[in-house]
Amino acid sequence: MTEQTVSVDQTQGALRAFAGDRAPEGAEFRHLLGKARDAARRGRDAWDVQSTGEKVAVALVLNKPAWLKAMDYSMVEAIERTGSAWLALMPAVVRALRDAGEI
């Protein structure tokens, strides 16, 4: 597994998200939210054109084990591939999508 650099802002935002304080801000949160939102709205067509890392993360966010299986990823492999920075953002992304009625 490769080491990823996580900024202080990302870490603090993720901690706030886990605490339920508010959705984290920042480019990574907006990026993951946008990719997940596209796939939630448009399904596999939107998901298929994403990068491998995006596809794995979005499948986890949207709870789509069949999408992971289509890529030959187990849940554990998907979590490892996603990395700690995006994993930390996922609860806030899911909440944002649920609050907007998109999942």
Secondary structure, DSSP 4 states (H G I P E B T S, - for coil): -------HHHHHHHHHHHHTS----SHHHHHHHHHHHHHHHHTHHHHHTS-HHHHHHHHHHTT-HHHHHHTT--HHHHHHHH-HHHHHHHHHHHHHHHHTT--
